[in-house]
Amino acid sequence: RPPTLDPRRVLRADALRRIGFFDERFFAYHEDVDWCTRAREDGFRVTYAPDAMVLHRHAPGVGTPRAHPHLYYFYGRNAILYARKHATPAQWAKLLLLSAVWLLGSIPRRMLRGEPPGVVLRTAGFILLGMVDGLRNSEPRLRLLGLR
C-alpha cells in the first residue's frame, strides 16, 4: 500500500509550470536553492524536510577523500552565480568577505589535519577558479575538469 502523501509536503505541478525547472547554468550545486528562492518569490511556500534524503550513486560529495576537483569548482562557481541572481549589495559583500576568510582559513586548518599540501592547494585553487568564473559569468570549464 503506497504511503499517504501530506499535501503540504509535495511539489505541485503548477509550481513547475510557473517556476520552471532547475536553471541549467548551475550544472551542480545551488540549483535547488535557486529554484526554491524563485518559488518563494512567486508566492509558493517552501519548507524544510529534515528527514528527506537524496542518495547519489557513485558520486562522492565535497569534503570526502574521493571528491573530484569539479565538485569544488562548482561549489565556488555556483555560490557566485546564485548571488548574481538573488543577492543584495550587502549580501554580496558578506559573501565575498566570508568566502575569502573561509578559503584562507581552510588551507592551514586542513594541512594541520594532515592532508597533503598539494591536495589542499589544488582544492582551494578549484574553488577560487570557480568563483572567478562565476564573477565573470562564464561557461564552466568542462574540459579542464575532465567532464568533456
Disulfide bonds with the S-S distance in Angstrom:
none
